């Protein structure tokens, strides 16, 4: 990993920072990537043409509909062509929903969002929220949760808690093929243990989608006002969660 880290220090990350992005998620995403050695630049929707200048484009958490409204089909086409040509995309929570062909959020409620997305990096459905016992609310920590996830390559002892607030899991469409799909982690506290973090190839590029927020630290969640029970669980295992996410980034997106 030291070898990969030296290479990654020179890599450029652009983080989307326009309407819909959560201030918490934006701050924590930028902090995380800076801490592990990336050069980080925030990008607005009208600057999306610059995406070819970066190695990795990150769509952070927030609300997916404003992303769609601001970027439109034209902006999504630019992002998709960037990936297909060898660029890399990381979608966190709303950024993961946004990358799926279909979005299904809070069906049957006043918060319901469903429909197709023109970015269409993942040929399937991103669906959530995943914890019916927790009532999700926008701009609130009332619906936050400490998801208990396990790396797919690890045993029960490798599981840890990660900040979650309205995130998704992933389901492939029927008769759909996807290149090098790998489930990096699963939800241990959701029925049938669905995927929490996945990676796959799109054209010549690579994609990582996460329904959870391994980039959000205990300190940031506490400052944001997350419930005590959530904070207590995150605090137990945050170093392990951070190291796991860091290792995925350093190994999966390294330059050869």
C-alpha positions as CSV (number, residue, x, y, z in Angstrom):
1,X,0.0,0.0,0.0
2,X,2.9,2.4,0.6
3,X,3.8,2.0,-3.1
4,X,0.2,2.8,-4.1
5,X,0.1,5.7,-1.7
6,X,3.1,7.4,-3.3
7,X,1.4,7.2,-6.7
8,X,-2.0,8.4,-5.3
9,X,-0.5,11.6,-3.8
10,X,-0.2,13.0,-7.3
11,X,-3.8,12.2,-8.3
12,X,-6.4,14.9,-8.7
13,X,-9.9,14.5,-7.2
14,X,-12.7,16.8,-8.2
15,X,-15.7,16.9,-5.7
16,X,-19.1,18.1,-6.9
17,X,-20.2,21.0,-4.7
18,X,-23.3,22.5,-6.2
19,X,-26.9,22.7,-5.2
20,X,-28.2,19.6,-3.4
21,X,-24.8,18.6,-1.8
22,X,-24.9,18.3,2.0
23,X,-22.5,20.7,3.7
24,X,-21.5,17.9,6.1
25,X,-20.8,15.5,3.2
26,X,-18.9,18.0,1.2
27,X,-16.7,19.0,4.1
28,X,-16.0,15.4,5.1
29,X,-15.4,14.1,1.6
30,X,-12.9,16.9,0.9
31,X,-11.2,16.3,4.3
32,X,-11.0,12.5,3.8
33,X,-9.4,12.7,0.3
34,X,-6.9,15.3,1.4
35,X,-5.9,13.3,4.4
36,X,-5.1,10.3,2.3
37,X,-2.9,12.3,0.0
38,X,-5.1,13.5,-2.9
39,X,-5.2,17.0,-4.5
40,X,-8.8,18.1,-4.1
41,X,-10.8,20.7,-6.0
42,X,-14.5,21.5,-5.7
43,X,-16.5,21.7,-8.9
44,X,-19.8,23.4,-9.8
45,X,-22.2,22.2,-12.4
46,X,-21.2,24.8,-15.0
47,X,-17.6,23.7,-14.6
48,X,-18.3,20.0,-15.4
49,X,-16.4,20.4,-18.7
50,X,-13.2,20.5,-16.7
51,X,-13.8,16.9,-15.5
52,X,-11.2,15.6,-17.9
53,X,-8.5,17.3,-15.8
54,X,-9.1,15.0,-12.8
55,X,-8.4,11.4,-12.1
56,X,-11.4,10.8,-9.9
57,X,-14.7,12.6,-9.8
58,X,-16.6,12.3,-6.6
59,X,-20.4,12.9,-6.2
60,X,-20.9,13.3,-2.5
61,X,-24.0,12.9,-0.3
62,X,-27.0,15.2,-0.4
63,X,-30.1,15.1,-2.7
64,X,-30.0,13.5,-6.1
65,X,-32.8,15.5,-7.7
66,X,-31.0,18.9,-7.5
67,X,-28.0,17.1,-9.1
68,X,-30.2,16.1,-12.0
69,X,-31.8,19.5,-12.3
70,X,-28.4,21.3,-12.4
71,X,-26.4,18.9,-14.5
72,X,-29.2,17.8,-16.8
73,X,-28.7,15.2,-19.5
74,X,-25.8,17.1,-21.0
75,X,-23.8,17.2,-17.8
76,X,-24.5,13.5,-17.2
77,X,-23.3,12.7,-20.7
78,X,-20.1,14.5,-19.9
79,X,-19.5,12.5,-16.7
80,X,-20.4,9.2,-18.3
81,X,-18.1,9.8,-21.3
82,X,-15.3,10.8,-18.8
83,X,-15.7,7.4,-17.1
84,X,-16.0,5.4,-20.3
85,X,-12.8,7.0,-21.5
86,X,-10.8,5.9,-18.5
87,X,-11.9,8.3,-15.7
88,X,-13.1,7.2,-12.3
89,X,-16.3,7.9,-10.4
90,X,-17.1,7.6,-6.7
91,X,-20.7,8.1,-5.6
92,X,-21.5,8.4,-1.9
93,X,-25.1,8.0,-0.8
94,X,-27.0,10.5,-3.1
95,X,-24.1,10.3,-5.5
96,X,-24.6,6.5,-5.6
97,X,-28.4,6.9,-6.2
98,X,-27.6,9.3,-9.0
99,X,-25.3,6.9,-10.8
100,X,-27.9,4.1,-11.1
101,X,-30.2,3.6,-14.0
102,X,-33.2,3.6,-11.7
103,X,-33.7,5.4,-8.4
104,X,-36.3,4.1,-5.8
105,X,-36.3,6.2,-2.7
106,X,-38.9,6.0,0.1
107,X,-41.7,4.5,-2.0
108,X,-45.2,5.1,-0.8
109,X,-44.3,8.0,1.4
110,X,-44.4,11.8,0.9
111,X,-40.6,11.7,0.3
112,X,-40.9,9.2,-2.6
113,X,-38.5,9.7,-5.5
114,X,-38.4,7.2,-8.4
115,X,-37.3,7.3,-12.0
116,X,-34.5,6.8,-14.4
117,X,-31.2,8.8,-14.3
118,X,-29.3,9.7,-17.5
119,X,-25.9,9.1,-16.0
120,X,-26.7,5.4,-15.9
121,X,-23.3,4.0,-14.8
122,X,-24.9,1.2,-12.8
123,X,-27.4,-0.9,-14.9
124,X,-29.8,-1.5,-12.1
125,X,-31.7,0.1,-9.2
126,X,-30.3,2.0,-6.2
127,X,-33.0,1.7,-3.5
128,X,-33.5,2.9,0.0
129,X,-33.8,4.0,2.8
130,X,-33.0,0.6,4.3
131,X,-34.1,1.0,8.0
132,X,-37.9,1.3,8.3
133,X,-37.6,1.7,12.0
134,X,-35.8,5.0,11.5
135,X,-37.8,7.9,9.9
136,X,-35.6,9.7,7.4
137,X,-35.9,13.5,7.2
138,X,-34.0,15.9,4.9
139,X,-31.6,18.3,6.7
140,X,-31.9,16.3,9.9
141,X,-30.0,13.8,11.9
142,X,-33.2,12.1,13.1
143,X,-32.9,9.5,10.4
144,X,-29.2,8.9,10.8
145,X,-28.1,5.4,11.8
146,X,-24.9,3.5,12.5
147,X,-24.9,0.8,9.8
148,X,-23.2,-2.4,10.7
149,X,-21.3,-3.4,7.6
150,X,-18.8,-6.2,6.8
151,X,-16.2,-6.4,4.1
152,X,-17.2,-9.1,1.7
153,X,-13.7,-10.6,2.0
154,X,-13.7,-10.5,5.8
155,X,-15.3,-12.5,8.6
156,X,-17.7,-11.5,11.3
157,X,-14.8,-10.1,13.4
158,X,-14.0,-7.6,10.6
159,X,-17.4,-5.9,10.8
160,X,-17.7,-2.2,11.8
161,X,-20.2,0.7,12.2
162,X,-20.4,3.4,9.6
163,X,-22.5,6.6,9.4
164,X,-25.7,6.3,7.4
165,X,-28.4,8.7,6.6
166,X,-30.9,7.7,3.9
167,X,-28.5,5.7,1.8
168,X,-29.1,2.9,-0.6
169,X,-28.3,-0.7,-1.7
170,X,-28.0,-1.9,-5.2
171,X,-29.9,-4.4,-7.4
172,X,-29.0,-5.3,-10.9
173,X,-31.7,-5.2,-13.6
174,X,-32.6,-8.6,-15.0
175,X,-30.6,-10.0,-17.9
176,X,-28.0,-7.2,-17.4
177,X,-24.2,-7.7,-17.6
178,X,-21.7,-5.6,-15.7
179,X,-17.9,-5.8,-16.0
180,X,-16.0,-6.9,-12.9
181,X,-18.7,-6.2,-10.4
182,X,-17.5,-6.7,-6.9
183,X,-19.4,-6.3,-3.6
184,X,-16.9,-4.7,-1.3
185,X,-19.1,-4.7,1.8
186,X,-22.6,-5.8,2.8
187,X,-25.1,-4.5,5.4
188,X,-25.1,-6.9,8.3
189,X,-28.1,-5.3,9.9
190,X,-30.4,-5.3,6.9
191,X,-32.5,-8.3,5.8
192,X,-30.7,-10.6,3.3
193,X,-27.4,-8.6,3.8
194,X,-27.6,-6.6,0.6
195,X,-24.6,-4.7,-0.9
196,X,-23.4,-1.5,0.9
197,X,-20.4,-0.7,-1.3
198,X,-19.8,-2.0,-4.8
199,X,-17.1,-1.5,-7.5
200,X,-17.2,-2.2,-11.2
201,X,-15.8,-1.1,-14.5
202,X,-17.6,1.1,-17.0
203,X,-15.8,1.2,-20.4
204,X,-12.2,2.0,-19.6
205,X,-13.0,3.6,-16.3
206,X,-13.8,2.4,-12.8
207,X,-16.8,3.1,-10.5
208,X,-17.3,2.9,-6.7
209,X,-20.7,3.3,-5.2
210,X,-21.4,3.4,-1.5
211,X,-24.8,3.6,0.3
212,X,-23.0,4.5,3.5
213,X,-20.6,7.3,4.6
214,X,-17.2,5.9,5.6
215,X,-15.8,9.4,4.9
216,X,-17.8,10.9,7.8
217,X,-15.9,10.9,11.1
218,X,-17.2,10.5,14.6
219,X,-16.2,14.1,15.3
220,X,-18.2,15.5,12.4
221,X,-21.3,13.4,13.1
222,X,-21.2,14.6,16.7
223,X,-20.9,18.2,15.6
224,X,-23.8,17.7,13.3
225,X,-26.0,16.5,16.1
226,X,-26.3,12.7,15.4
227,X,-28.1,10.7,18.1
228,X,-26.1,9.5,21.0
229,X,-26.7,5.8,20.1
230,X,-25.4,6.4,16.6
231,X,-22.3,8.2,17.8
232,X,-21.5,5.6,20.4
233,X,-21.4,2.8,17.7
234,X,-19.5,4.9,15.2
235,X,-16.9,5.8,17.8
236,X,-16.3,2.1,18.5
237,X,-15.0,1.2,15.1
238,X,-14.3,4.5,13.1
239,X,-10.6,3.9,12.7
240,X,-11.3,0.4,11.2
241,X,-14.0,1.8,8.9
242,X,-11.7,4.7,7.7
243,X,-8.8,2.3,7.1
244,X,-11.1,-0.1,5.1
245,X,-12.4,2.7,2.8
246,X,-8.9,4.2,2.4
247,X,-7.5,0.8,1.3
248,X,-10.3,0.3,-1.3
249,X,-9.4,3.7,-2.7
250,X,-5.7,3.2,-2.8
251,X,-5.8,-0.3,-4.3
252,X,-8.8,0.0,-6.7
253,X,-8.0,3.4,-8.2
254,X,-4.2,3.2,-8.3
255,X,-2.5,4.2,-11.5
256,X,-0.7,1.3,-13.2
